[in-house]
């Protein structure tokens, strides 16, 4: 740091006794009093700033509480209602933004995306994406992300069907407790836990048409062929979803596939002590490659999970990716999606010159991220022929209690189902 010419030497600031030898007692007391006064004034300003921020969040939360029902969520019991409570927890749920908040966020995003990366350099972030992620996992190994133990609360569809009934009762009890604590009511159009089983009619499909290099052919054997419930996680990384899932599907008739285009990430997954190839098949795969096939047939999956992975793909390639993935779902199968939402804190903190295209950025390590809206997510999956079960914007307030910093987080959470022709109103029975 460059010091200004009038800056007081550090020794004088830290050691008042040094000053006593050079000035009178009265002058010294005057100096120390002035120093203390300035320090107290700065502390007072900081407290006022934090209090003002807390008041804004609390006011928004109270407005949300009084104007619309909050969707019930497993993590939805922490509603900020008092300015005194803002730093008591690391996360506050269902934070409503004011029009002013939205406009400020829009302006910040507009400002940091005004200066874009030169066109000649943009292509490398897409073409070399695998190398950037390989390097990322080489550096961070499995220590960057935490295991997603919230998966089964947010996505009970991942559970083997015979376990869903018990889980549903447990979650129903949790939601009742949350409603009592927060005074909210369930909104079944946005977030719900008692589902009709979307896969019970499609479990026992035994013959599949597999599109291989030589065209369609019958497939009788492949990894997990004898399982009655199959899950695919795309972009699995180092297994932060994989191992919570594996620990829940053991001793059931389930099988998990997981893929990532980073060979280093898949290597880390396979080296994990909980990896079990009798119920899991991890493989390297680039979901953007149109000609590449999966190690299982079309219409063979009950669930596809994509958590913070589609945002890393160039927006122009997303529709093709979702279309191809959806073709592997059974009728009645579910596509579960969670990713970054528009104007999330991480979007607004990007510096100028990191923008690739509208709402699409590259980080300092070369990895990329896109920020979705609710409408965009709905269009993306509906164009792939899936029907919407849930599609919501999850707004939360994340707090750094040590640094006294509050961050507005925005995530998208969605569930889409592949229609079952047998249940279509146009289906005719012979």
N, C-alpha and C positions, 0 to 999 in steps of 0.2 A: 504494500500500500504506500503511495506517495504522500509524504507528510507536508502540510502547508507551512510557510515560513513563520507564521505566528503561533504554531502548535507548541504548547507547554511541554517541556521535556518530561518523559515518563517518570523519572526519579522524583521530580518535584511533586507530581500528582500523587504518587503512591506514598511519599514520606513527608508528612507535614513538619516533622522535626527539622528537616533541612531548611525550611522557610523561617523557622523561629530564629535561627542564627543571623538572619539577614534583615529582618524587619522587627518593628516593635510588637509588644504583646497585643496591643489594641488593634494594630493593622492585621496581625495574624488571625485574631478572632473574627475580624471583619471578612477576611478572605474565606475562612472556613465556613462562616455563616452563609456567605454568598454561594459557595460551592454546594452546601447542603440544600440551600433553597432551590438551586437549579435542578439538582437531582430529584428533589421531591416534586418539582413542577413537571419534569419529564415523566416520572412515575405516574403522576396524576393524569397526564394526557394519555398515557398508554392504557390506564384503567378505563378512562372514558371511551377510548376507541373500542376496547373489548366489550364494554357494556353496551355500546351502541350497536355493535355487530350482533351481540346476543339478543338485544331487544328486537332487531330486525327479524332474526330467525324465529324467535318466540311468537312475534306478531303474525308471521306467515303461518306458523303451525296452528295457532289458535283460529286464524281465519279459515284454514283448511278444515279444522275440526268442526267448525260451526256451519260450514256451507255445503259439505258433501261427505258422504260416507267413505271412510278409508277402507281400502281393500285389506282383508285380513292376511297377514303374512307371518311366517314363523319368527321372523326378526322384527315383527311389526308392533311390538309392545312398548317401544321406546319413543314416545311422542314428546317433543320439547314444548313445554307450556310455561316455563318460568326462566327468566334471564339468569337466575342464580344457579341453574342446573346445567348450563351448556357444557361445562368441562367435567361433568361427573361421569360421562361415558364416552367411548370412542366413536359411537355411531348413533345418530337419531334418524328415525324412520318417517317416511311419508311427508317430506318437507315440501310445502307448496311455495312456488315462486310467484312473486308479484309481477305485474307488467313491467315495472322498473327493472327488476332483476333480469327478466328475459331480454329486455332491450339492451342492458349493459353487457350481457353475455353475447348477444348478437354483434354488438359493436366490437368487442374484443376479438371475436372470431373473424370478423371482417378485416380488422386491422392486421392480425397475424397471418392472414391468407392473401393479403393484397400483393405482397412480394413473393412470387412463386419460384421454385427451382427452375433453372433454364431447361428448355425443352430437350436439348441435346443430352442432358444428364438424367432425365426422368426415367428413361427406359431401363437403366441398370438396376433400379430398386425392385423392378418386377422380374427382370431376367436373372438377377443374382440373389433373389430372395432366399433361396435355400442356403447359400453360403453365409448370408448374414445371420440366419437363425442357427446354423451349425456353430458359428463362432460364438453366438450368444450362449448356447448350451455348453460349449466348451469352457467358457469363462465361469458361468454361474452354476453349472452342474444341476443338482436338484435342490438348490438352496434359495432360489429367487422367489418362487411361488409357494404358497402353503397348500396343503391338501384341502380339497373342497368337501368338507364334512357336512356342509349344508345341502348337498345335492338332493338327498332323499326327502328333505322337507319341502324344497321348492319343486322338485321333479319326482314325485312318488311313482310316476310312470316307469321309472327305471327298475322298480322292484318286480321280482318274479310274481306273477298274478296271484298265486296262492298266499303270498305274504302281504298283499295289498289290503286285505280286509282288516287284519290286525293293525297294520300301519295306519289305515284310514281312521280307525277308532281312536288311536293314540293322537293323531294330528287333529281330529275333531275336538278332542278334549283340550288340546293346546290352543286351538282357535277360540274355544269358549272362554278359556282363561284370559286370552288376549283381549277379547271383546269386553269382559268384565273390567279389566285393568284400564283399558283406553276408552271405553264407552263407544266403540265402533261396531258397525254391523257388517256382516259378510256381503261382499259384492260378487255374486257368482259369475258375472260377465267378465270379471278381470282376473280374480285369483280365487281358486276353489280347490278343495281337497277330496271331496267325495265324488269320484268319477265313475261313470260307466266304464267298464274295462274296454279300452279301444282295441285290444288285440285278441280277445277271447274267441272271436269268430275266425281268426286267421292263424291260430297256433299250428294246426296239424297239416299244413301244406307240405307234401312230401316230394312232389315233382316240380322242378323249376326249369324255365328256359334261360340258359346262360348265354350271353352274347360274347363269344370268344373270337379269336382271330379268324377262325374258319366259319364264322356265322353261328346262328343259334344251335345249341345242342343240349341233349339231356345230361344233367349232372346228378350223380348219385352219391359222390363222396367229395367232401371238402372239409376244412377245419370247422368244427362245430356243427357238422351236418345232422348229427343225431340229437341236438338240443331242440327243445320246443320253444325256447325264448331267447332271441338273439339281439344283442345290442352292439352298435358301432359308435365309437367316439372318433370323430375326425379332428385332426390337429391336437393329438393327445399330449404333446410335449413330453415332459419327463414323468408323467403319470399322476398328476395331482388329482385327477378324477378317476383314473384307472384303479388305483389301489383302494380307495373307499368303495368303489363299485365291486371289486373282486371280493372284498371282505364281507360284502352283503349278499353275494350270489353263491357263495360256497354252499355245498350240500343242496343245491337246487338244480333244476334241469335247465340252467341258463348258460349262455356262452357270450363272452365279450371279445369283440374285435376292436383294435385301436391302431390308428395310423398317424403318421406325421411325415412330412417330406424331409425332415432333418434326420439323417442316419445317426447322428450323435445322440439325439433325443431318444430314438428307439433303442439304441444300445444301452442307455442308462435305464430305461424301463425294464429291459430283459435282465439286467444285472441286479435289479432290486430283489431283496430277500423274499418279498411276497408275490413275485411273479410266478404264475403257475400255468404252463402251456396246456394243461388238461382242460382249463376253462377259459383260456385267453390266448389270442393270437395277435401279437404286435408285429407290424410290418411297415416298411417305408413306402409311402405313396404320396404322389402329388395330385391333389383333388382337382387341380386346374387343368391337368392333362386330359384332353378329350378322348384320346385313344386308349388310355390305360384302363385295365379292368381290375376289379376287386377279386379277392380269393373266395368269393361266395356268389351265388346266383342273384339274378334280378328277383325282386319281390320276395326276399328271404329274411328281411330284418323286421323286428318288432319296434325297435326304437333307434333313432339316430340322435346323437348328442353333439352339439357344436357350442362350446363355451369359449368365448373370446378368441375365436379363430377366423370367422368370416370377415371380421374387420381388418384382418391383415392382407386381404386379397384386394386387388385393384377393382374398383366399383364396376368397371365395364365387363369384368369376367364373372361377377357374382351370380347373375341369373343362370348362366350355363352350369355353374357349379351346383347350385341348388336343384336345378332340373335333373342333373345326372344323379345326384345323391337320392333324390326322391324316388327315382325309378327302382331303387333297391328296397324300398319299404313294401311290406305286405299291405293289402287293403286293410284299413283300420290301424295301420302302424303310425307311430307318432314321431314328429321331428321336434326336438327340444332345443331351444336357442336362447343364449344369453350373451350380451355383448355391450359395447359402449354406445351410449346415447348422445344425441346432439347437445353440445354445450356442457359436456362433462368438464370437471375441473382440469383434467389432463389435456383437453383440447385448448382451453383458454390460456394455458401456461406456455404453449408453444411460442418460440421466438420467430420473428420474421425470417423468411427465407427457408422454412422447413416444409412449406405447403407444396404438394404435388398437383392437386386439383381441389375442387370445392369440397371441403370437409374431409380431405384425405391428406395425411401428413406422413413424413418420415422422421423417425427419431434419430438421435445422434449415432446410434449403433447400426443404422441402415434398415432396421425393421420398420414396417409401415402400419398405419392404423386409420380406419375410417370410422366416422361417428354417425349413427343411424337415427332416423326419426321413426315414430310409430307407423306413419303412413308408408314409408319406404319398406319397412319390414313386412307389413301386410301385403303390399304389391309383390314383393319378391317371392313370397311363398304361395300366394294365390295364383300367380302366373305359372308356378310349377305344378298346379293342379291340386294343391292341398287346401283343406278347409280350416279356418281359424277357430281354435278353441280358446286361446288366450293370447293377448298382445297388449302389453302395458309398458309404460315408462316408469321405472323404479327410481324415484328421486330420494336421495338420502343426504344427510349432513355428517361428514366424516371429520373427526376432531383429533388434533394433535394436542393432547393435554399438557405435554411438557413445554411445547413452544407456544401454546395458547393460540393456535391457528385453526380455523374452521374452513372446510372445503366442501363445496357442493358437488356431489357425485350424481351422475345420471347413467343408469343402465337400462337396457332393453331386455325384457324377459317375455318369451313367446312360446306357444305350443300350437303346432299345426298337425292335422291328421289327414292321412290319405283316405279318400272316400272308399267305401266298400260298395261295389256295384250292386251287390245283392240287396243292399238297404236303400238303393236309389229309388225315388218315386216312379222313375221311368222304367225300372226293371220289371220285366214280365215273367211270370212263372209259367212254365209249360205244364 
